[in-house]
Amino acid sequence: MKHLGRKVYHLAGGLALLSAYYLFGRDRALMGYAVLFVIVLGLDVMRLTVPAMNRFVYARFASFIRDNEAQKLTGTAPYILGIGLSLYLFPLAVATTAICFLAFGDVAATTFGERYGRTRIGNKSLEGTAAFALVAMVVGGILYSQGLGTSPWVMVLGACTAAGVELLTLQVNDNLVIPVVSGGIMELARWLA
């Protein structure tokens, strides 16, 4: 499986950051995300500024870094920011659902798209997007059944939104956009209901 380390890192990182919120509470977790975001962004900028450091990091962590990230910022800082903003902006059930869409759905889209993606839309595939939506709905259903997620119809709307956002080629990293946009749509739907 291509970039297995990155996929595990993506999934485990999302779950760890979300767990920190449940374990340490809102204020401590949000402060921790802010500090972590600044540190990660600073290290990423330093990596790009110091060629020797970039070569060192890329040589040792190639399974975590996409080829196109060798000369640009990685998705880690936007990932932390997307999770932090979701937990800051939305009720916990909505934020938890949106973050799990990112953690599980994005990995499903990449994994399935690399293996079975035939219908290309830019550098993504329709098959990967379908896998994202399906996995997001399953995860959302599990969260709802455990009292951690939002209502099924809101969750399905959010899962489809998250999958659609992942399919788009954006100037902003989708790790930031997926949870914030899908969380916003779910919160709007809850508010209008």
Beta strands, then each sheet from edge to edge (+ up, - down):
strand 1: 120-121
strand 2: 124-125
sheet 1: 1+ 2-
end
